[in-house]
Amino acid sequence: MTSAPAPVHLRRATATDATATADVWLRSFAATLPTVVRPRTDDEVRAHFRDVVVPLRETWVAEAAAGLVGVMVLDGALLSQLYLDPGWRGCGIGDRFVALAKERRPDGLTLWTFQVNEPAHRFYERHGFLAVERTDGSGNEEREPDVRYVWRPGR
């Protein structure tokens, strides 16, 4: 864990953030999900963030003096991405992102995470999300068994 040398600011992503946002995703995915096969190359991931994620989704970034250290993406009620630079895990950024997501979607949220990602399960459950569905992974690009979580206010 790296302690933040300066405040971390959450803000909406802009087009100029696309590459740095994708790079946070790539570093986080590699560090936290080493057994999950990625169906896209690094360049394809960067193009996806540039062409789809940042311009078409509600994309938020965590920015520190060192640059972008986190990304969260909302697509309707779906919290579709929440990734932190590995050195910035445990600094409260994920907690802040979830609080922001709940503020932005006060009627509820849903998300998917891989079954192998036990730290994510603990994180989301600590924030009031309940596991409501488990799959064999046939419905995702990675073909990795996953879990759908739901948060509703008042739980």
Solvent accessible surface area in square Angstrom, and as a share of the most:
residue,aa,sasa,rsa
1,M,176,0.79
2,T,62,0.36
3,S,89,0.57
4,A,48,0.37
5,P,102,0.64
6,A,33,0.26
7,P,121,0.76
8,V,16,0.09
9,H,108,0.48
10,L,29,0.14
11,R,56,0.20
12,R,111,0.41
13,A,16,0.12
14,T,70,0.40
15,A,86,0.67
16,T,130,0.75
17,D,12,0.06
18,A,5,0.04
19,T,78,0.45
20,A,43,0.33
21,T,1,0.00
22,A,0,0.00
23,D,34,0.17
24,V,0,0.00
25,W,27,0.10
26,L,16,0.08
27,R,109,0.40
28,S,4,0.03
29,F,5,0.02
30,A,70,0.54
31,A,56,0.44
32,T,39,0.23
33,L,7,0.03
34,P,103,0.65
35,T,106,0.62
36,V,10,0.06
37,V,113,0.65
38,R,78,0.28
39,P,68,0.43
40,R,76,0.28
41,T,80,0.46
42,D,57,0.30
43,D,104,0.54
44,E,88,0.39
45,V,7,0.04
46,R,74,0.27
47,A,30,0.23
48,H,54,0.24
49,F,3,0.01
50,R,137,0.50
51,D,76,0.39
52,V,39,0.23
53,V,5,0.03
54,V,15,0.09
55,P,78,0.49
56,L,119,0.59
57,R,80,0.29
58,E,21,0.10
59,T,2,0.01
60,W,31,0.11
61,V,0,0.00
62,A,0,0.00
63,E,60,0.27
64,A,9,0.07
65,A,85,0.66
66,A,82,0.64
67,G,29,0.28
68,L,21,0.10
69,V,4,0.02
70,G,1,0.01
71,V,0,0.00
72,M,0,0.00
73,V,1,0.01
74,L,1,0.01
75,D,59,0.30
76,G,46,0.44
77,A,52,0.41
78,L,55,0.27
79,L,5,0.03
80,S,42,0.27
81,Q,38,0.17
82,L,30,0.15
83,Y,39,0.15
84,L,21,0.11
85,D,23,0.12
86,P,50,0.31
87,G,29,0.28
88,W,18,0.06
89,R,102,0.37
90,G,63,0.61
91,C,43,0.26
92,G,29,0.28
93,I,3,0.02
94,G,5,0.05
95,D,54,0.28
96,R,103,0.38
97,F,0,0.00
98,V,1,0.00
99,A,61,0.47
100,L,24,0.12
101,A,0,0.00
102,K,44,0.19
103,E,128,0.58
104,R,102,0.37
105,R,49,0.18
106,P,82,0.52
107,D,124,0.64
108,G,4,0.04
109,L,0,0.00
110,T,29,0.17
111,L,3,0.02
112,W,107,0.38
113,T,14,0.08
114,F,23,0.10
115,Q,52,0.23
116,V,78,0.45
117,N,24,0.12
118,E,89,0.40
119,P,58,0.36
120,A,15,0.12
121,H,10,0.05
122,R,143,0.52
123,F,37,0.15
124,Y,16,0.06
125,E,89,0.40
126,R,159,0.58
127,H,37,0.16
128,G,25,0.24
129,F,1,0.01
130,L,92,0.46
131,A,47,0.37
132,V,73,0.42
133,E,70,0.32
134,R,145,0.53
135,T,39,0.23
136,D,103,0.54
137,G,1,0.01
138,S,76,0.49
139,G,79,0.76
140,N,26,0.13
141,E,97,0.44
142,E,37,0.17
143,R,154,0.56
144,E,29,0.13
145,P,50,0.32
146,D,11,0.06
147,V,0,0.00
148,R,70,0.26
149,Y,0,0.00
150,V,10,0.06
151,W,26,0.09
152,R,101,0.37
153,P,70,0.44
154,G,90,0.86
155,R,145,0.53
